[in-house]
């Protein structure tokens, strides 16, 4: 019998993770809780248990003889789902609550970087609006305002003017726009340079890096509009040198893993490091305690090794074999509901896409209605293509989107152009 695996989450990231795992010859069944209706095309079994129902998920894992569980999103990690499963003697891959704080508190992450000499932007933390405003006026714009806690990728404002920065501070510290997440804010210098995402499989001090990707956070073409959870990504990133990536691994990712051990918060799971290539080398923008979305949907296309085997090895104290394709590109564009990241349209009928050998559709905010998929979320689906060149992959995705009926939705038409121009 092969492995029975449970994936927790319901977005495009979890679709990509579950699809990669089900391709493994070592796997019998992949369940996804709650998953989404678009995953069924890949043979993923949906489980109607919410990601915050730890007791329900534990009961399910026991009843179905789940070999191990993989946690996709950040909220269950910060709610201690790994701790809860481990207390019941169940194998689960992800950081414990005490380690997931690297994503749950930007202030904690900054303090960690300060203590262990990990390069990041100059910054200060505030609870008080007047003090934060005075600091912004002293420093000037552009400047970055971040809610300390989780805000689904939307709690970061890159303010071009001091007025915009002060409005962001009012939203967070005065008007409670992000609730407790914004009761404390980190104000940091604006860094110039190319951004890139460096993910790694981590087991305590061991770091197994993935290929880098570049995400596009702003909603609209030309990097305009509000920040989102991500509107598209591609990998590899030709304008970021191998030497710079190696420097980031050696000076940032590995020292972070060791720093977490020093803090008695040893990290096992997926560590996501959002980086910027500055004139003085790579610096950290943010840490996440899990796979990124939409980076996962392109990065896993580049993985030559068996993902389920890697996780199995990491959970069972074996050395995993992690190998990446050396040629070609993967490119993905997110299709979002009109209005996202604010109030958005729902119940839009989606085009009936089909996957091909080197093109995939990863679903996120969807449900089934009369045997067709309709939109329910802000980010609805991602179209991915793998080709020999970035330009070919980009053309393949945009050709499919141009030919599809995308009524009620929008997507950026400039993903990846920085790398091609």
Secondary structure, 3 states (H helix, E strand, C coil): CCEEEEEEECCHHHHHHHHHHHCCCCEEEEEEEECCHHHHHHCCEEECCCCCCHHHHHHHHHHCCCCEEEECCHHHHHCCHHHHHHHCCCCEECCCHHHHHHHHCHHHHHHHHHHHCCCECCEEEECCHHHHHHHHHHHCCCEEEEECCCCCCCCEEEECCHHHHHHHHHHHHHCCCCHHHHCCEEEEECCCCEEEEEEEEEECCEEEECCCEEECCEEECCCEEEECCCCEEEECCCCCCHHHHHHHHHHHHHHHHHHHHHCCCCCEEEEEEEEEEECCEEEEEEEECCCCCCHHHHHHHHECCCHHHHHHHHHCCCCCCCCECCCCEEEEEEEEECCCCCCCCCCCECCCCCCECCEEEEECCEEEECCEEEECCCEEEEEEEEECCHHHHHHHHHHHHHHCCCCCEECCCCCCHHHHC
